[in-house]
C-alpha cells in the first residue's frame, strides 16, 4: 500500500479523481469545496477528505457509463476477432497460391521456358508482397483486440472505483452515524478512512490501465501508418 501525505500528494490524488471520472461534477467539487448537506454540517473535517462527497445520482450515472463502455469494448473484441480470422484465411490462401506458383517456376526452369519463368517469378514476388501486407493486417487486428481488452478492463476498474465512491458517499451521509466523541464514532470514522483508501487505490488501478490502453492506441496508429506505406508500395509495384 502507498502512503499518501503532503500537499503535493493530495493534488496528485485529486487529479487522479478527475481523470477517472472525467465528469464536471467532481471538478466542480474540487474547485468550490464539498457542498453536500453532509459536508455543510461538518465543515471542520471536510478538508481532510481526499475523495470529495458527490451526489449519488451523479456517481450512478458514471457507473452506468462505465458499464456501457465495457460492453462496447467487449463487442469490439468480438468484431476484431472475426476480422482477424477472415484475414488469416486470406493469408493461408495466399500461401497456397505462392507455393503453386513456385511449382510452376520450377517446371518452367526444368523445361527451359525462360519467358514463363521470368513472368512467374514476378507473379510470385507480387503475391509475396500481398501476403506480407495481409499478415500486417492480421497483426493490426490482434493489436486492436488487445486495445479493446485493456479498455474493457479499464472501464471495469473504473466501475469498481465508482462503486466504492458510492459506498463512501452513502456512509458519510448516513443519518444513523454515531455522535462525535463516542467510541462508536471512532470506529465509524475508521471505516470511512478505509473506504476512502480503497477508492483511491481503485482509482489508481483504473488510471494505470487506461494509460496502458493509451500506449496500445499509439502502437496501433504506428502500425496503421506502416500499413499505409506498404499498401502504396504494392499498388505502385
Secondary structure, DSSP 8 states (H G I E B T S, - for coil): -----SHHHHHHHHHHHHHHH--HHHHHHHHH---SHHHHHTHHHHTT-SS----HHHHHHHHHHHHHHHHHHHHHHHHHHHHHHHHHHHHHHHHHHHHHHHHHHHHHHHTT-HHHHHHHHHHHHHHHHHHHHHHHHHHHHHHHHHHHHHHHHHHHHHHHHHHHHHHHHHHHT-TT---TTSHHHHHHHHHHHHHHHHHHHHHHHHHHHHHHHHHHHHHHHHHHHHHHHHHHHHHH-
